[in-house]
Amino acid sequence: MAKIVENKKGFMVIECTAVETMKFGGIGICDYCNEADTTGYYIAVLNCWYCRKCYTEWMERAIFYEEDAPFEKRNFEYYKELLGLKDNE
């Protein structure tokens, strides 16, 4: 079941299954490495779904830029609604 993921860098991220990606046209294939995974992460600032391995690696090198925040929030709100998430989930 999809859920909002907290992280120390403040990015807006949703963990969801490969099956749940079908709600937005995905099939559980990582947008970075093109490998399949059963669970992954929708990263709103990138507007991409990453497998667990690629998400972990990206989080280590990612830098939060304030000027990206409006686009990140727009993407996050859209996918949050699409996946049926509430603010406290």
ChimeraX attribute file (.defattr): number of C-alpha atoms within 10 A of each C-alpha:
attribute: neighborCount
match mode: 1-to-1
recipient: residues
	/A:1	10
	/A:2	19
	/A:3	19
	/A:4	19
	/A:5	16
	/A:6	12
	/A:7	10
	/A:8	6
	/A:9	11
	/A:10	10
	/A:11	21
	/A:12	19
	/A:13	25
	/A:14	23
	/A:15	21
	/A:16	21
	/A:17	20
	/A:18	21
	/A:19	13
	/A:20	20
	/A:21	20
	/A:22	11
	/A:23	12
	/A:24	10
	/A:25	8
	/A:26	14
	/A:27	16
	/A:28	23
	/A:29	19
	/A:30	24
	/A:31	17
	/A:32	13
	/A:33	11
	/A:34	11
	/A:35	12
	/A:36	15
	/A:37	16
	/A:38	14
	/A:39	21
	/A:40	25
	/A:41	25
	/A:42	28
	/A:43	20
	/A:44	23
	/A:45	20
	/A:46	14
	/A:47	15
	/A:48	13
	/A:49	26
	/A:50	27
	/A:51	25
	/A:52	16
	/A:53	12
	/A:54	17
	/A:55	19
	/A:56	12
	/A:57	10
	/A:58	13
	/A:59	13
	/A:60	9
	/A:61	7
	/A:62	11
	/A:63	11
	/A:64	11
	/A:65	9
	/A:66	8
	/A:67	8
	/A:68	11
	/A:69	15
	/A:70	11
	/A:71	13
	/A:72	19
	/A:73	14
	/A:74	13
	/A:75	18
	/A:76	22
	/A:77	16
	/A:78	11
	/A:79	18
	/A:80	21
	/A:81	11
	/A:82	12
	/A:83	18
	/A:84	10
	/A:85	16
	/A:86	11
	/A:87	9
	/A:88	6
	/A:89	11
